[in-house]
Amino acid sequence: MVSLKTSYNRAGFIKMSETPSSNTATESSKNAISKFLKATEIDTRLLGMLGALALIWFGFHFYGVIFNNFGAFLTPRNLWNLSVQTSSIGIMATGMVLVIVTRNIDLSVGSMIGVIAMAMGLLQVEILPQIFGIGHWTIWIVAVAAGLIFGTLIGALHGWLIAYREIPAFIVTLGGLMVWRGMSFLSAGGRTISPVDSTFALLGGGPYGAVGASLSWVIGGVACIGVAYIIYSGRQSRIKHNFHLRPKWADLMLGVAGCATIIGSVLLVNSYPWPKGIVRQYGAKIGQDLEGTFISHGFAIPVLILVAVGIAMTILMTRTRFGRYVFAIGGNPEAASLAGIDTKWVTMKVFALMGTLTAIASVIASARLNSATNALGTLDELYVIAAAVIGGTSLSGGVGKIYGAILGALVMQSLQSGMVLIGFDSAIQRIVVGMVLVMAVYLDILYNKRVK
């Protein structure tokens, strides 16, 4: 757009001239942003979640600094703990994506965590030591394997009732929420089972449950190579199939941004040292004086498990026939069935996979506490569903991204962690979580309307 500017020449006649209006500058900036997003193919929802995460982090950080209630939020210690706390929710959220994509819901994951953790705790503390002996190296392996099998069977049972008996998923999993919580209480008579096997406890994080500085740099280097390979292979695949190519500068920028994020993460986790008391205990254990020694945590094992699950689930959803079937069922179940897809079998497998991922999350949660309690996982189903929805999974089905669910889990856990540090009680935390969940669904509705 242009505006007409009135002026007078030397002869006194009116002269009209065109000058750019402020709207022109605004439109040009919008066009530049849209061209950038189109060239890089960055998901706008991803940018929105990153913006929300930055707002939450800096908001809590400056609140703590200004009012000095709990200190700074953005510290290596707090962010490292935040990554560990996010792991179990993030792992379950990747499975919830598949469940919601197929137009279902799972309200039982929190209770499943409790009953699976109690089963593994009883195995480690009361059953397996009598068979193999106290402290035997196979105890934690058998316990983890049993937990994974148990979780898969529970999920498969839910899937069978939903797919083959045609009971709505809401009712099946709501019943599961109550049944499995009751079973977790009855299994040990309400007792807390502890301590778990020492090797099993490493899977929950902590100073000993991390890989250290050197191995963290190795993992970071491998991850950077992986980012470069993904971008290169993706470009070659597009050339092979005559698909649209991103500009070279866009590929280069994405590669640099990915590697910079990875390197920054390594620097962050390596800047968080072991507590002085742990250092002294470790020095006494190995017979050395380590007083004042800086020992980095590095990446926590639960975080590495989350990353591995995220990669595996992304490959499953985008590179396999099963993943295509899941999206087809979510997009149009009738059309998928007419196309020859066994929708019932796929639905049952989706819930069985959800059970497996819940068992992995249960391992991390119970190992982190070094115990199993019947209340473990209470209300986790709300955080998992909220994480998936915030991450872009549409409740109408057919749309969902794994990385979005993991980022959504980080957003939810950041909110909870910040509220705990401020001193909000559990009632206010639940109010905020409920409001965030409703807002996320509303934004999903607005986004779908805009796309249509």
Secondary structure, 3 states (H helix, E strand, C coil): CEEEEEEECCCCCEEEEEEECHHHHHHHHHHHHHHHHHHHCCCHHHHHHHHHHHHHHHHHHHHHHHHCCCCCCCCHHHHHHHHHHHHHHHHHHHHHHHHHHCCCCCCCHHHHHHHHHHHHHHHHHHHHHHHHCCCCCCHHHHHHHHHHHHHHHHHHHHHHHHHCCCCCHHHHHHHHHHHHHHHHHHHCCCCCECCCCHHHHHHHCCCCCECHHHHHHHHHHHHHHHHHHHHHHHHHHHHHCCCCCCCHHHHHHHHHHHHHHHHHHHHHHHCCECCHHHHHHHHHHHCCCCCCCCCECECEHHHHHHHHHHHHHHHHHHHCHHHHHHHHHHHCHHHHHHCCCCHHHHHHHHHHHHHHHHHHHHHHHHHHHCCECCCCCCCHHHHHHHHHHHCCCCCCCCCCCHHHHHHHHHHHHHHHHHHHHHCCCHHHHHHHHHHHHHHHHHHHHHHHHHHC
